[in-house]
Amino acid sequence: MTVEKLYDAAGFKTISKGDGKKEVKAIFCCDMLSIAMSKAPASGCWITVVSNMNTLAVATLTDVSCVVIAGGVAVGEDMKAKAETEGIALFTCEEPAFETALIVHDLMNA
């Protein structure tokens, strides 16, 4: 699946489109940035509730395909602007992290 599939997915709000052609090959749920930095898979969809600039730094370091801020957590304008500048695909979802992961899983296997 490519990131583009998340642009119009039910329940997802696109904050920054990033590179829509990037492949999503795995799902990774983690809210601890230090663990995400060492464990998030490249080409993964990282689902977290941590909505800050450090999340974007970790996304860049790990080369995840996209980041989804779950649980209805808001994304600030500074984070939105940085994601757009860095070309990071960033989404929000009202569902908790587990349910968000299930939605991505279903999209990957559709």
N, CA, C and O of each residue as an XYZ file, in Angstrom:
440
protein
N       0.839     -1.169      0.000
C       0.000      0.000      0.000
C       0.892      1.242      0.000
O       1.988      1.227      0.560
N       0.425      2.290     -0.616
C       1.150      3.551     -0.573
C       0.469      4.507      0.408
O      -0.690      4.327      0.780
N       1.223      5.524      0.811
C       0.718      6.537      1.736
C      -0.550      7.184      1.186
O      -1.438      7.550      1.955
N      -0.643      7.328     -0.128
C      -1.813      7.960     -0.766
C      -3.136      7.331     -0.323
O      -4.162      8.008     -0.269
N      -3.107      6.061     -0.015
C      -4.333      5.359      0.379
C      -4.903      5.921      1.684
O      -6.098      5.796      1.952
N      -4.043      6.536      2.487
C      -4.504      7.113      3.745
C      -5.112      8.508      3.565
O      -5.828      8.982      4.447
N      -4.836      9.173      2.434
C      -5.333     10.530      2.220
C      -6.848     10.623      2.401
O      -7.352     11.560      3.020
N      -7.555      9.654      1.862
C      -9.013      9.699      1.898
C      -9.622      8.601      2.762
O     -10.823      8.345      2.688
N      -8.804      7.959      3.575
C      -9.307      6.858      4.408
C     -10.265      7.385      5.469
O     -10.029      8.429      6.077
N     -11.331      6.656      5.674
C     -12.325      7.034      6.680
C     -11.661      7.131      8.051
O     -10.947      6.224      8.477
N     -11.910      8.237      8.724
C     -11.371      8.423     10.066
C     -10.030      9.135     10.105
O      -9.580      9.541     11.177
N      -9.381      9.295      8.956
C      -8.076      9.941      8.917
C      -8.200     11.365      8.389
O      -8.942     11.627      7.442
N      -7.471     12.271      9.007
C      -7.387     13.644      8.512
C      -5.949     13.875      8.074
O      -5.019     13.668      8.853
N      -5.767     14.297      6.848
C      -4.433     14.561      6.326
C      -3.963     15.923      6.816
O      -4.611     16.940      6.569
N      -2.839     15.932      7.508
C      -2.222     17.164      7.986
C      -1.144     17.607      7.002
O      -1.047     18.786      6.664
N      -0.334     16.647      6.546
C       0.713     16.896      5.560
C       0.794     15.680      4.649
O       0.876     14.553      5.137
N       0.772     15.885      3.342
C       0.743     14.762      2.405
C       2.076     14.034      2.268
O       2.092     12.836      1.986
N       3.176     14.722      2.458
C       4.468     14.061      2.290
C       4.583     13.450      0.907
O       4.031     13.977     -0.059
N       5.298     12.340      0.812
C       5.466     11.621     -0.445
C       4.430     10.508     -0.497
O       4.616      9.447      0.099
N       3.352     10.753     -1.204
C       2.264      9.794     -1.287
C       2.619      8.490     -1.956
O       1.887      7.509     -1.825
N       3.731      8.456     -2.672
C       4.150      7.240     -3.372
C       4.942      6.281     -2.481
O       5.227      5.153     -2.885
N       5.302      6.728     -1.260
C       6.048      5.847     -0.354
C       5.208      4.630      0.014
O       4.003      4.729      0.247
N       5.863      3.502      0.058
C       5.204      2.256      0.440
C       5.070      2.163      1.955
O       5.963      2.565      2.702
N       3.941      1.628      2.388
C       3.729      1.310      3.802
C       3.768     -0.208      3.886
O       2.888     -0.893      3.365
N       4.800     -0.726      4.550
C       4.995     -2.172      4.607
C       4.810     -2.749      6.001
O       4.815     -3.967      6.176
N       4.645     -1.877      7.000
C       4.509     -2.352      8.381
C       3.750     -1.318      9.191
O       3.620     -0.163      8.783
N       3.255     -1.741     10.335
C       2.582     -0.850     11.278
C       3.363     -0.900     12.579
O       3.743     -1.974     13.045
N       3.600      0.273     13.166
C       4.363      0.364     14.408
C       3.644      1.302     15.361
O       3.427      2.470     15.039
N       3.275      0.802     16.529
C       2.610      1.614     17.555
C       3.565      1.800     18.726
O       4.012      0.828     19.333
N       3.874      3.052     19.036
C       4.774      3.330     20.148
C       4.680      4.807     20.505
O       4.646      5.673     19.631
N       4.639      5.082     21.825
C       4.586      6.463     22.289
C       5.884      6.909     22.940
O       6.018      8.073     23.316
N       6.826      6.016     23.077
C       8.098      6.370     23.684
C       9.103      6.648     22.563
O       9.511      5.739     21.840
N       9.486      7.897     22.432
C      10.315      8.305     21.294
C      11.653      7.585     21.249
O      12.136      7.258     20.165
N      12.262      7.330     22.397
C      13.560      6.651     22.401
C      13.438      5.224     21.878
O      14.355      4.726     21.224
N      12.332      4.570     22.155
C      12.120      3.222     21.621
C      11.788      3.299     20.137
O      12.287      2.503     19.342
N      10.952      4.249     19.771
C      10.611      4.416     18.357
C      11.867      4.682     17.529
O      11.987      4.212     16.398
N      12.794      5.433     18.101
C      14.025      5.764     17.380
C      14.823      4.504     17.032
O      15.491      4.463     15.999
N      14.758      3.500     17.869
C      15.546      2.293     17.610
C      14.734      1.155     17.011
O      15.312      0.192     16.507
N      13.415      1.239     17.055
C      12.594      0.101     16.622
C      11.647      0.380     15.456
O      11.213     -0.562     14.792
N      11.316      1.638     15.189
C      10.365      1.929     14.106
C      10.940      1.466     12.770
O      12.063      1.826     12.418
N      10.178      0.673     12.032
C      10.701      0.161     10.765
C      10.627      1.187      9.637
O       9.645      1.916      9.500
N      11.673      1.223      8.846
C      11.624      2.031      7.626
C      10.445      1.513      6.809
O      10.161      0.316      6.819
N       9.777      2.384      6.122
C       8.579      2.055      5.339
C       7.408      1.639      6.224
O       6.494      0.951      5.771
N       7.441      2.058      7.475
C       6.345      1.738      8.380
C       5.386      2.896      8.543
O       5.707      4.042      8.228
N       4.209      2.579      9.040
C       3.234      3.578      9.450
C       3.339      3.642     10.972
O       2.949      2.704     11.667
N       3.856      4.731     11.476
C       4.061      4.890     12.915
C       2.835      5.552     13.519
O       2.451      6.653     13.126
N       2.230      4.874     14.470
C       1.046      5.371     15.153
C       1.427      5.722     16.586
O       1.985      4.897     17.309
N       1.122      6.954     16.989
C       1.493      7.454     18.307
C       0.486      8.509     18.760
O      -0.316      9.000     17.966
N       0.540      8.848     20.043
C      -0.259      9.970     20.551
C       0.643     11.161     20.882
O       0.167     12.193     21.356
N       1.925     11.014     20.634
C       2.892     12.073     20.935
C       2.906     13.065     19.777
O       3.391     12.770     18.685
N       2.366     14.234     20.044
C       2.223     15.255     19.010
C       3.160     16.418     19.308
O       2.755     17.432     19.878
N       4.419     16.255     18.912
C       5.370     17.353     19.069
C       6.461     17.259     18.016
O       6.519     16.306     17.239
N       7.313     18.254     18.009
C       8.359     18.338     16.988
C       9.344     17.167     17.057
O       9.895     16.761     16.034
N       9.567     16.627     18.252
C      10.485     15.499     18.378
C       9.963     14.266     17.645
O      10.748     13.444     17.173
N       8.660     14.138     17.552
C       8.068     13.028     16.802
C       8.514     13.104     15.341
O       8.849     12.086     14.735
N       8.517     14.290     14.793
C       8.944     14.456     13.398
C      10.428     14.165     13.227
O      10.841     13.615     12.207
N      11.227     14.530     14.216
C      12.665     14.231     14.155
C      12.887     12.722     14.123
O      13.705     12.226     13.348
N      12.160     11.999     14.963
C      12.283     10.542     14.981
C      11.781      9.951     13.669
O      12.371      9.001     13.154
N      10.709     10.496     13.129
C      10.196     10.013     11.845
C      11.246     10.152     10.749
O      11.388      9.269      9.904
N      11.972     11.249     10.764
C      13.026     11.473      9.777
C      14.184     10.490      9.983
O      14.691      9.907      9.024
N      14.588     10.317     11.222
C      15.701      9.404     11.531
C      15.401      7.959     11.152
O      16.283      7.238     10.686
N      14.168      7.542     11.349
C      13.811      6.145     11.114
C      13.315      5.880      9.702
O      13.184      4.724      9.300
N      13.040      6.926      8.952
C      12.546      6.820      7.577
C      11.207      6.089      7.489
O      10.966      5.332      6.549
N      10.329      6.324      8.485
C       8.982      5.767      8.379
C       8.273      6.442      7.204
O       8.612      7.561      6.818
N       7.305      5.760      6.656
C       6.581      6.307      5.508
C       5.599      7.390      5.906
O       5.349      8.330      5.150
N       5.033      7.247      7.125
C       4.075      8.228      7.596
C       3.911      8.124      9.102
O       4.303      7.137      9.725
N       3.325      9.162      9.669
C       3.032      9.214     11.100
C       1.546      9.496     11.253
O       0.995     10.366     10.578
N       0.900      8.749     12.149
C      -0.502      8.999     12.471
C      -0.578      9.333     13.956
O      -0.180      8.532     14.802
N      -1.087     10.514     14.263
C      -1.315     10.922     15.646
C      -2.728     10.452     15.996
O      -3.715     10.975     15.477
N      -2.809      9.468     16.874
C      -4.077      8.816     17.198
C      -4.732      9.424     18.436
O      -4.183     10.320     19.077
N      -5.909      8.914     18.752
C      -6.596      9.277     19.978
C      -7.187     10.662     20.005
O      -7.518     11.180     21.072
N      -7.326     11.274     18.834
C      -7.897     12.615     18.786
C      -6.969     13.704     19.293
O      -7.414     14.820     19.560
N      -5.684     13.396     19.431
C      -4.709     14.380     19.895
C      -4.476     15.408     18.792
O      -4.276     15.058     17.629
N      -4.506     16.669     19.175
C      -4.353     17.759     18.207
C      -2.907     17.905     17.741
O      -1.965     17.563     18.456
N      -2.762     18.416     16.534
C      -1.449     18.738     15.964
C      -1.371     20.253     15.846
O      -2.245     20.882     15.249
N      -0.325     20.834     16.415
C      -0.143     22.277     16.362
C       0.301     22.759     14.998
O       0.785     21.984     14.172
N       0.128     24.048     14.776
C       0.522     24.639     13.501
C       2.018     24.514     13.245
O       2.442     24.360     12.100
N       2.828     24.580     14.319
C       4.272     24.444     14.147
C       4.641     23.047     13.658
O       5.525     22.892     12.815
N       3.965     22.036     14.186
C       4.227     20.666     13.757
C       3.756     20.453     12.316
O       4.434     19.797     11.526
N       2.603     21.004     11.987
C       2.092     20.905     10.623
C       3.070     21.543      9.634
O       3.392     20.955      8.601
N       3.533     22.735      9.956
C       4.463     23.441      9.071
C       5.772     22.664      8.906
O       6.306     22.573      7.801
N       6.282     22.112      9.994
C       7.538     21.350      9.937
C       7.364     20.073      9.115
O       8.249     19.709      8.341
N       6.226     19.392      9.279
C       5.966     18.177      8.501
C       5.927     18.501      7.011
O       6.467     17.758      6.192
N       5.286     19.610      6.669
C       5.218     20.006      5.263
C       6.600     20.366      4.724
O       6.953     19.976      3.611
N       7.380     21.108      5.506
C       8.729     21.490      5.098
C       9.626     20.272      4.900
O      10.417     20.220      3.958
N       9.496     19.290      5.799
C      10.346     18.093      5.752
C       9.795     16.999      4.834
O      10.456     15.984      4.615
N       8.596     17.199      4.299
C       8.008     16.200      3.413
C       7.557     14.942      4.133
O       7.612     13.848      3.572
N       7.113     15.092      5.371
C       6.658     13.952      6.166
C       5.143     13.836      6.057
O       4.421     14.802      6.308
N       4.665     12.660      5.683
C       3.227     12.415      5.638
C       2.730     12.310      7.076
O       3.195     11.469      7.846
N       1.781     13.174      7.427
C       1.282     13.250      8.802
C      -0.240     13.258      8.780
O      -0.868     14.017      8.042
N      -0.811     12.398      9.605
C      -2.261     12.259      9.694
C      -2.686     12.292     11.153
O      -1.874     12.079     12.053
N      -3.965     12.559     11.378
C      -4.555     12.372     12.694
C      -5.727     11.409     12.544
O      -6.291     11.245     11.462
N      -6.074     10.781     13.661
C      -7.211      9.876     13.705
C      -7.830      9.982     15.091
O      -7.110     10.011     16.089
N      -9.135     10.038     15.162
C      -9.839     10.152     16.434
C      -9.793      8.850     17.235
O      -9.929      8.871     18.459
N      -9.606      7.745     16.568
C      -9.604      6.439     17.231
C      -8.349      6.256     18.089
O      -7.311      6.850     17.798
N      -8.435      5.437     19.146
C      -7.231      5.100     19.917
C      -6.211      4.380     19.027
O      -6.543      3.926     17.932
N      -4.985      4.284     19.503
C      -3.890      3.732     18.699
C      -4.188      2.330     18.166
O      -3.949      2.057     16.989
N      -4.702      1.447     19.007
C      -4.958      0.073     18.555
C      -5.966      0.049     17.414
O      -5.741     -0.608     16.398
N      -7.065      0.757     17.576
C      -8.080      0.790     16.529
C      -7.559      1.458     15.260
O      -7.916      1.057     14.152
N      -6.718      2.474     15.421
C      -6.084      3.116     14.272
C      -5.221      2.113     13.520
O      -5.243      2.064     12.290
N      -4.465      1.319     14.259
C      -3.623      0.288     13.640
C      -4.477     -0.732     12.887
O      -4.087     -1.195     11.815
N      -5.623     -1.079     13.433
C      -6.510     -2.021     12.747
C      -7.019     -1.452     11.425
O      -7.127     -2.169     10.430
N      -7.329     -0.157     11.425
C      -7.778      0.483     10.179
C      -6.660      0.418      9.133
O      -6.905      0.057      7.981
N      -5.443      0.765      9.531
C      -4.306      0.707      8.590
C      -4.095     -0.719      8.119
O      -3.871     -0.959      6.933
N      -4.166     -1.662      9.038
C      -4.008     -3.084      8.675
C      -5.032     -3.498      7.620
O      -4.687     -4.151      6.635
N      -6.286     -3.119      7.828
C      -7.340     -3.459      6.866
C      -7.074     -2.816      5.511
O      -7.296     -3.448      4.478
N      -6.603     -1.577      5.495
C      -6.272     -0.908      4.234
C      -5.112     -1.604      3.524
O      -5.108     -1.724      2.299
N      -4.136     -2.057      4.297
C      -2.985     -2.740      3.710
C      -3.386     -4.077      3.072
O      -2.761     -4.536      2.116
N      -4.417     -4.677      3.611
C      -4.819     -6.008      3.149
C      -6.072     -5.996      2.297
O      -6.663     -7.044      2.038
N      -6.480     -4.806      1.859
C      -7.687     -4.704      1.017
C      -7.362     -4.975     -0.441
O      -8.253     -4.932     -1.290
